[in-house]
């Protein structure tokens, strides 16, 4: 049986331990902070003991050997392993707040700061630089505005996506709460007719029939849906040829409640017959 490996990396304080627990709950054998030097031997050992579903977390504490990870993952794929990389991210303000609330020390503190004192913000930006190559090749999840339960749900939805195939992630969001850091493409739909200004629709969402009927009757919404769909149709095959595993399409409106939700669901219907699709509604999921 082929070995399925999930590599979890990301910013300190972004939720890697939460993601790792989600994989553990799903039956994966999990190990935290594995030194990259041990990756190949660890996988071989676990495979010999019938451990065929592994979730491995690495972080900046292994900074001197992190540059070797892409080559090791390539070697594992050549051996027939299925490898998925997940990167947890969050904006700097959120990470600073989390470190302040938990009173934890940043893991780079004991190494870097002894010789050159830096502020916490500077340390976080240094960590981003050290992890940039791993982020580039991974499925990114922005945890800035989501709770632990939402993150677990997002991770579990990724588990259901087929391996070795490009997966589309459609997510709705509110511009007033920030653009998702994990978005590959961002579409602004705030110019569409807004159900918020219809008193009978204000408290509903883009999943409710009355809102759906309202937006379906708007030519602008149909045109926006068609334009986004055409763009993706034209370029998804090229992204596959570029060895992309995930494409995250973020659609934003003012409150993330009506227009963006409606269009995410419509696009999911359009593309689900050809591509594995994961749907997220950032603001609705937070309720």
LOPAVO-144961 format. One record per residue (C-alpha): x, y, z. Coordinates in Angstrom, 2 decimals, always signed. Example, Ala and Ser with C-alpha at 12.3 -4.5 7.8 and 13.67 -1.06 7.14 Angstrom:
2
ATOM       c1       c2       c3
ATOM   +12.30    -4.50    +7.80
ATOM   +13.67    -1.06    +7.14
! end
This chain:
287
ATOM       c1       c2       c3
ATOM    +0.00    +0.00    +0.00
ATOM    +1.28    +3.48    -0.89
ATOM    +2.18    +5.83    +1.92
ATOM    +0.13    +9.01    +2.25
ATOM    +2.11   +11.84    +3.81
ATOM    +0.83   +15.23    +4.91
ATOM    +3.49   +17.81    +5.74
ATOM    +2.21   +20.60    +7.97
ATOM    +4.29   +23.75    +8.16
ATOM    +3.56   +27.39    +8.81
ATOM    +4.00   +30.42   +10.96
ATOM    +4.43   +30.03   +14.70
ATOM    +1.07   +30.75   +16.32
ATOM    -0.92   +30.06   +13.14
ATOM    -2.59   +26.85   +14.33
ATOM    -0.31   +23.98   +13.28
ATOM    -1.12   +22.01   +16.43
ATOM    -4.85   +22.36   +15.72
ATOM    -4.36   +21.06   +12.18
ATOM    -2.22   +18.19   +13.42
ATOM    -4.95   +17.17   +15.89
ATOM    -7.48   +17.12   +13.04
ATOM    -5.33   +14.62   +11.18
ATOM    -4.83   +12.59   +14.35
ATOM    -8.60   +12.44   +14.83
ATOM    -8.87   +11.15   +11.25
ATOM    -6.55    +8.23   +11.97
ATOM    -3.21    +9.56   +10.77
ATOM    -0.05    +8.76   +12.69
ATOM    +1.14   +12.23   +13.72
ATOM    +4.50   +13.58   +14.80
ATOM    +5.31   +17.17   +15.70
ATOM    +8.56   +19.06   +15.04
ATOM   +10.28   +16.26   +13.14
ATOM   +13.79   +17.34   +12.08
ATOM   +13.99   +17.31    +8.26
ATOM   +17.10   +15.12    +8.46
ATOM   +14.91   +12.29    +9.82
ATOM   +12.07   +12.57    +7.30
ATOM   +13.09    +9.80    +4.88
ATOM   +14.12    +7.32    +7.56
ATOM   +10.99    +8.05    +9.61
ATOM    +8.69    +7.39    +6.64
ATOM   +10.54    +4.16    +5.84
ATOM   +10.30    +2.99    +9.45
ATOM    +6.60    +3.75    +9.76
ATOM    +5.84    +2.11    +6.42
ATOM    +7.62    -1.03    +7.60
ATOM    +5.29    -1.05   +10.61
ATOM    +2.21    -0.55    +8.40
ATOM    +1.91    +3.15    +9.11
ATOM    +0.56    +4.28    +5.77
ATOM    -1.09    +7.58    +6.71
ATOM    +1.35   +10.04    +8.25
ATOM    +0.96   +13.70    +9.25
ATOM    +4.25   +15.40   +10.03
ATOM    +4.67   +18.92   +11.38
ATOM    +7.86   +20.91   +10.87
ATOM    +8.55   +24.48   +11.85
ATOM   +11.17   +27.18   +11.98
ATOM   +12.97   +25.50   +14.86
ATOM   +14.58   +23.36   +12.13
ATOM   +15.51   +26.45   +10.13
ATOM   +19.02   +25.32    +9.19
ATOM   +17.74   +22.17    +7.45
ATOM   +14.38   +23.42    +6.12
ATOM   +15.89   +24.18    +2.67
ATOM   +16.40   +20.41    +2.22
ATOM   +12.70   +19.60    +2.60
ATOM   +11.56   +20.16    -1.04
ATOM   +14.17   +17.70    -2.32
ATOM   +13.19   +15.14    +0.31
ATOM    +9.51   +15.47    -0.64
ATOM   +10.46   +15.01    -4.29
ATOM   +12.35   +11.84    -3.38
ATOM    +9.34   +10.50    -1.47
ATOM    +7.10   +11.12    -4.49
ATOM    +9.58    +9.27    -6.69
ATOM    +9.33    +6.34    -4.27
ATOM    +5.57    +6.25    -4.89
ATOM    +4.41    +8.14    -1.80
ATOM    +1.50   +10.54    -2.03
ATOM    +2.60   +13.85    -0.53
ATOM    +0.43   +16.82    +0.40
ATOM    +1.83   +20.02    +1.91
ATOM    -0.27   +22.32    +4.09
ATOM    +0.95   +25.73    +5.24
ATOM    -0.80   +27.60    +8.07
ATOM    -0.51   +31.37    +7.85
ATOM    -1.87   +34.46    +9.60
ATOM    -1.28   +38.18    +9.33
ATOM    +1.38   +39.75   +11.51
ATOM    -1.03   +41.69   +13.75
ATOM    -2.89   +38.48   +14.56
ATOM    +0.30   +36.60   +15.37
ATOM    +1.53   +39.40   +17.63
ATOM    -1.81   +39.38   +19.47
ATOM    -1.73   +35.61   +19.90
ATOM    +1.78   +35.66   +21.33
ATOM    +0.73   +38.46   +23.70
ATOM    -2.38   +36.60   +24.85
ATOM    -0.59   +33.29   +25.46
ATOM    +2.63   +34.89   +26.78
ATOM    +4.61   +32.37   +24.71
ATOM    +8.08   +33.11   +23.39
ATOM    +8.60   +32.95   +19.67
ATOM   +10.73   +29.88   +18.81
ATOM   +13.30   +32.03   +17.02
ATOM   +13.90   +34.04   +20.18
ATOM   +16.45   +31.70   +21.73
ATOM   +18.52   +31.47   +18.57
ATOM   +18.37   +34.69   +16.57
ATOM   +17.76   +37.21   +19.34
ATOM   +20.76   +36.32   +21.45
ATOM   +23.08   +37.94   +18.95
ATOM   +20.84   +40.58   +17.39
ATOM   +17.87   +41.82   +19.41
ATOM   +14.76   +42.18   +17.25
ATOM   +11.18   +43.16   +17.98
ATOM    +8.50   +40.47   +17.80
ATOM    +7.25   +41.93   +14.51
ATOM   +10.75   +41.70   +13.04
ATOM   +11.10   +38.11   +14.20
ATOM    +7.78   +37.20   +12.59
ATOM    +8.86   +38.77    +9.30
ATOM   +12.16   +36.89    +9.49
ATOM   +10.20   +33.68    +9.99
ATOM    +8.13   +34.47    +6.87
ATOM   +11.32   +34.82    +4.89
ATOM   +12.72   +31.52    +6.18
ATOM    +9.50   +29.66    +5.34
ATOM    +8.79   +31.32    +1.98
ATOM    +9.87   +28.36    -0.18
ATOM    +7.74   +25.90    +1.80
ATOM    +4.73   +28.21    +1.54
ATOM    +5.14   +28.52    -2.22
ATOM    +4.66   +24.78    -2.79
ATOM    +1.87   +24.17    -0.23
ATOM    -1.86   +24.57    +0.17
ATOM    -2.12   +27.69    +2.32
ATOM    -4.80   +28.21    +4.96
ATOM    -5.15   +31.70    +6.40
ATOM    -6.15   +31.42   +10.06
ATOM    -6.17   +35.16   +10.81
ATOM    -9.93   +35.46   +11.25
ATOM   -11.09   +31.89   +11.90
ATOM   -11.58   +29.92   +15.09
ATOM    -9.95   +26.58   +15.90
ATOM   -13.17   +24.72   +15.09
ATOM   -13.29   +26.36   +11.64
ATOM    -9.69   +25.41   +10.99
ATOM   -10.41   +21.80   +11.88
ATOM   -13.35   +21.85    +9.49
ATOM   -11.22   +23.28    +6.69
ATOM    -8.54   +20.64    +7.24
ATOM   -11.12   +17.85    +7.19
ATOM   -12.59   +19.18    +3.93
ATOM    -9.08   +19.05    +2.42
ATOM    -8.77   +15.41    +3.45
ATOM   -11.80   +14.56    +1.34
ATOM   -10.26   +16.11    -1.79
ATOM    -8.64   +13.51    -4.09
ATOM    -4.87   +13.28    -4.05
ATOM    -2.74   +13.94    -7.13
ATOM    -5.37   +16.17    -8.70
ATOM    -5.79   +19.91    -8.81
ATOM    -8.43   +20.97    -6.30
ATOM   -10.36   +24.22    -6.48
ATOM   -11.03   +26.08    -3.25
ATOM   -13.82   +28.64    -3.54
ATOM   -14.22   +30.90    -0.53
ATOM   -16.43   +33.86    +0.21
ATOM   -15.24   +36.64    +2.49
ATOM   -15.98   +40.16    +3.72
ATOM   -13.63   +42.91    +2.59
ATOM   -14.28   +44.69    +5.87
ATOM   -12.51   +41.81    +7.65
ATOM    -9.57   +41.64    +5.27
ATOM    -8.59   +39.73    +2.15
ATOM    -7.62   +36.08    +2.85
ATOM    -3.86   +35.57    +2.80
ATOM    -4.32   +32.16    +1.18
ATOM    -6.09   +33.46    -1.93
ATOM    -4.49   +32.84    -5.33
ATOM    -7.14   +34.94    -7.09
ATOM    -9.37   +37.61    -5.55
ATOM   -12.57   +38.84    -7.21
ATOM   -14.33   +41.92    -5.87
ATOM   -18.12   +41.69    -6.37
ATOM   -19.14   +44.75    -4.34
ATOM   -20.43   +46.46    -7.49
ATOM   -23.31   +43.95    -7.78
ATOM   -26.80   +44.77    -6.47
ATOM   -26.72   +44.38    -2.69
ATOM   -29.50   +42.41    -0.95
ATOM   -28.52   +44.18    +2.29
ATOM   -30.50   +47.20    +1.16
ATOM   -33.67   +45.14    +0.77
ATOM   -35.26   +44.99    +4.22
ATOM   -36.75   +41.53    +3.69
ATOM   -33.35   +40.13    +2.59
ATOM   -31.01   +41.88    +5.00
ATOM   -30.90   +39.13    +7.63
ATOM   -30.77   +36.30    +5.10
ATOM   -27.68   +34.89    +3.34
ATOM   -26.67   +33.93    -0.16
ATOM   -27.88   +30.42    +0.61
ATOM   -31.50   +31.48    +1.11
ATOM   -33.91   +31.15    -1.79
ATOM   -35.09   +34.75    -1.64
ATOM   -31.54   +36.07    -1.97
ATOM   -30.72   +33.54    -4.68
ATOM   -33.78   +34.64    -6.67
ATOM   -32.85   +38.31    -6.19
ATOM   -29.32   +37.82    -7.53
ATOM   -30.35   +35.46   -10.32
ATOM   -32.60   +38.24   -11.60
ATOM   -29.66   +40.66   -11.75
ATOM   -27.88   +40.62   -15.15
ATOM   -24.71   +41.95   -13.50
ATOM   -24.50   +38.89   -11.23
ATOM   -24.88   +36.51   -14.17
ATOM   -22.18   +38.37   -16.09
ATOM   -19.80   +38.31   -13.12
ATOM   -20.32   +34.57   -12.67
ATOM   -19.70   +33.98   -16.37
ATOM   -16.57   +36.14   -16.45
ATOM   -14.99   +34.42   -13.43
ATOM   -15.89   +30.99   -14.82
ATOM   -14.34   +31.83   -18.19
ATOM   -11.13   +33.06   -16.59
ATOM   -10.76   +29.87   -14.57
ATOM   -11.67   +27.62   -17.48
ATOM    -9.06   +29.30   -19.64
ATOM    -6.24   +28.93   -17.11
ATOM    -6.84   +25.84   -14.95
ATOM    -5.24   +23.43   -17.41
ATOM    -2.13   +25.62   -17.52
ATOM    -1.99   +25.58   -13.72
ATOM    -2.17   +21.78   -13.75
ATOM    +0.74   +21.67   -16.18
ATOM    +2.62   +23.89   -13.72
ATOM    +2.13   +21.16   -11.09
ATOM    -0.29   +23.12    -8.93
ATOM    -2.27   +21.01    -6.46
ATOM    -4.64   +23.71    -5.20
ATOM    -6.06   +26.94    -6.56
ATOM    -7.77   +29.16    -4.01
ATOM   -10.36   +31.53    -5.50
ATOM   -11.61   +34.16    -3.04
ATOM   -14.75   +36.15    -3.80
ATOM   -15.44   +39.14    -1.61
ATOM   -18.30   +41.50    -0.94
ATOM   -18.83   +44.01    +1.84
ATOM   -20.13   +41.69    +4.54
ATOM   -19.41   +38.22    +3.15
ATOM   -23.07   +37.32    +3.62
ATOM   -25.00   +37.67    +0.36
ATOM   -23.28   +38.27    -2.99
ATOM   -19.99   +36.47    -2.39
ATOM   -21.76   +33.48    -0.83
ATOM   -24.14   +33.24    -3.77
ATOM   -21.36   +33.34    -6.35
ATOM   -19.16   +30.84    -4.52
ATOM   -22.02   +28.35    -4.48
ATOM   -22.84   +29.00    -8.13
ATOM   -19.21   +28.50    -9.18
ATOM   -18.98   +25.37    -7.08
ATOM   -21.92   +23.95    -9.04
ATOM   -20.26   +24.87   -12.34
ATOM   -16.88   +23.30   -11.63
ATOM   -17.68   +20.33    -9.38
ATOM   -18.31   +18.01   -12.32
ATOM   -14.73   +18.39   -13.60
ATOM   -12.56   +19.35   -10.62
ATOM   -12.52   +18.42    -6.94
ATOM   -14.00   +21.46    -5.21
ATOM   -13.75   +22.63    -1.60
ATOM   -16.16   +25.38    -0.53
ATOM   -15.62   +27.79    +2.35
ATOM   -17.72   +30.68    +3.58
ATOM   -15.39   +32.48    +5.96
ATOM   -17.90   +34.77    +7.61
ATOM   -20.85   +32.35    +7.64
ATOM   -18.67   +29.54    +9.01
ATOM   -17.71   +31.78   +11.91
ATOM   -21.29   +32.11   +13.14
! end
